[in-house]
Amino acid sequence: MGADHEKEDHDLQVALVRYQSWAATSGSRAVVVFEGRDSAGKDGAIRTITRHLAVRQTRVVALPKPSAHERSQWFFQRYVAHLPAAGELVIFNRSWYNRAGVEVVNGFSTAEQQARFLDEVPAFEAMLAADGINLVKVWLDISREEQASRLDSRRSDPLKALKVSALDAVAQAKWDDYTAARDTMLTRTSTPVAPWTCVRADHKKRARRAIIQHLLRELAPSEIGAKADAPDPDTLFTFEASAIGDGRLER
């Protein structure tokens, strides 16, 4: 099984390269949004996706907290500046959805701003889709126990020191608050035009494989994407309201 998975992973990497070659020729534009709890595996998944892709056609956007000037702008403005041109793939490592997650839990924005965001984001994403941008939104979900283990590893491993943030300290203490924010975000912002894809990410390699399969089937032309196996439905699924209470999403 290990050798089979190695070959499958290699074939998926080749397919990603073929997809990007096609995108460069066709002018296809794509945005992939990665969200999830702290330590859910966003960085590792993005590294796996971009490992063999062309730097000039691939951009990973991980914005710092907004400046005072940016806070005075239209909320989506600083994200719009990073949207792709023809042939480009842009991956947001956290995105405009900060407003529906970390800002809600930690009081970094007002209740009015948060409510306005939930009202506006479906229309914003519909505009992206109408302009021809292929948008994929991925939520990485992990268990409370797995998060605790990964956060402990961050604190004890000097090679992971750059991943440590002040918000790590409250990730476990505010677990229930983050859960409530996640549920609201997914329910209010998963639309037919821009649905959320949820990934059970306790098993990193399994999650990364499923994500790449999903991206190929969503973004690549059929002659490339159809050759990728469908993701394991126990690992990756399209969000639906029933997932909140039926065990597919961690409580």
N, C-alpha and C positions, 0 to 999 in steps of 0.2 A: 504493500500500500504506500509506503514511503517513496519508493521509486516512481510509482504512478503519480503521486502528488507532485514530485519534483518535475516530471515531464509536463504535467498539466500547468504548473506555475510558469515553466519556461514558455510553453505555448501561449499562455495568456500574456506574457510580456511581449512576445513577438506580435501578437494581435494588437496590443496597444501601440506598438511602433507602426504597424500597418495602418491603424486608425489615424494616427497623427499624420502620416504621409498622405492619406486620403484627404484629411482636413486641410492640409496645406494647399492641396490642388483644388479642392472644391470651395474653399473659403468658409467652411463651416466654423461657427463660433460656439463655444461651450463654456458653461459655468458650473462648477461643482461646489456645493456648500457642505462643509463638514461641521457638524455640531455634536455635542455630547457632554456628558459630565466630565469633570476634571479627571484626568488619567484614563479616559475611555479608549485611547489609542489613535487619536486623530493624526498625530505626528508620524507614527509608524506606518499608518495606512497611506498617508500622502507620500512618504518616502518610497514605499513599495510601488505606488502608481507611477511616480515620476522617474524611477531609477534609470530607465533607458530612453526617456523622452528628450527631445531637443530643447535646450535651455531657451532659445529664442522664441519658441512657440508655446512655451509652458511657463506660467507664472503662478507662484504660490503667494497669496496675500494673507498676511497675519498682522493686522493693524494694531498699533498700541492704543492706549486710551486716548480719546480725542482731546485736542488742545482747546483752549478757551475760544479761539477763533472758529474751530470746527463745531464746537457746541452751539454756536450762534447760527450755523447754517441749517438748511433743510436736512433732516436726519439722514436721508439716503445719499446725500451729495458726495460724501467722501468715498462711498462704495462705488458710485457710478463712474468715478474717475479710473477705476481699475477694471472695468468691463472689457471683454476681449474684442480685438479687431479680427479681421478675416484670418482664418487658419489657426487661431489661438485657443488654448485651453487655459482657463483661469480657475484656480482652486482656492477657495476661501477657507482658511484654517480659523474658524470662527468668523462670523459675518454680521450682517445687520440684525441677526437673531440674538445678539447680545442683549438687545433691548427687551426681549421676552424671557430671558433667562437670568444671567448673572446680575443684570441691573434690577430686575424685579426682586430677587432674593436679598440683595445687598443694599437696596435703596439708592442706587446710583442715578436713577431718574424718577420722575414723579409718576404717580398713578395716572394722571391725565396723559402724560407722554406715552406711557405704556399702552393705555387704551387706544390712543390715536394710532400707534404703531400697528396694533392688531387689526384695526380697521383698514389701514392703508396698504399693508404689505401684500395682500392678495392682488390688489390693483397694480402695484409696482411690479410684481412678478409677471402678471399678465401682460404688461407693457413689454417686458423683456422678451417673453415668448412671442408676442405679436411682431416684434422686430426681427425675429429669426434666431434669437439666442436659445440654445438648448440648455435648459436648467435642470440640474439634478440635485436634490437635497437629501443628505444622508444624516440620520441621527444614530450615533453609536451609543448603545445602552449596555451598562455593566451592572453587576450586582454590588450591593453594599460591601460585602466581604471582599470581593475582588478589588474594588476601589481602595479599601483600607490597605490591602497588601501592596498595591502599586504605589500608594502614597508613602508607605513605610520604606519601600525600595528607593524611591526618589531621595528621601532624607538620608539614607545610609550609603548611597552609591555616589562617589564624587563625580563620576561621568554623567550623572543625571542632575547635577547641581543647578544647571541652567534652566531646568524645568520647574524648579521649586518656585512657588509664588505665594504671596500673602493669602490668597484665596484658598490655598490647599488646607489651611488650618480650619476653615469652616465648612469644607466640602462634606465631611461626615456629620458634623454637628447640625448642619442645615439640610441634611439629606431629604427630609420630608418636604421642606420648602422648595427645594429644587425639583422634587417629584411633581408637586402641584404646578409649578411653573412649566415644566415639560408638558404635562397633560394639557394645560391650557394652550400652550404654543402649538402643539401638534394638532389639536382639535380645531383651533381657529384658523390655522394657516396651511393645512393640507387641502389643496384644491385639485380639481381635475386637470388644470393647466400646470400646476406645480405641486404634485403630491410629495409627501415625505416618504422616504424609504428608511425603515428601521433595521438596525443590525444588532444582533445579540453578540457582544464583543468580548465576552470573558475569555474566549479562545482566540488569540490574536491572529494566528495563521489562517484559521478557518474564516474569520471575519474578513481579512484582507482578500482572500481568494474570492469570496462571495461578492465583495464590493467591485472588484475588477470585472468579474463576470457581468455584474449588473451594468456597469458603465459601458462595457462593450455592446451589450444588447440595447442600451438606451441611446448611445451616441454614434456608434459605428454603422456604416451601411450594412445591409443584410448579408452581403458576401463575406463580411468579416464577423459581424456580431452574431449571426446565426450559428456560427461554428463553435461559439463558446457555450458550454453547458449552462443550463439554467441554475441560478444560485440555489443552494440548499434552503428550502422554505423554513426550516427550523432555525436557520441563521439569519436570513434576510427576508423581509416581507414589506409590502406596501402598507402604510399606516391605515388603520380603520379604528373607529371608536371602541370597538369591542376589545382591541388589544390592551386597553388600559386596565381592564379587570379580569382578563382571562389567563393571565400569567405570562403572556409574551413580552410584556414590558415590566421591568423590575419595579417593585413597590418600595 
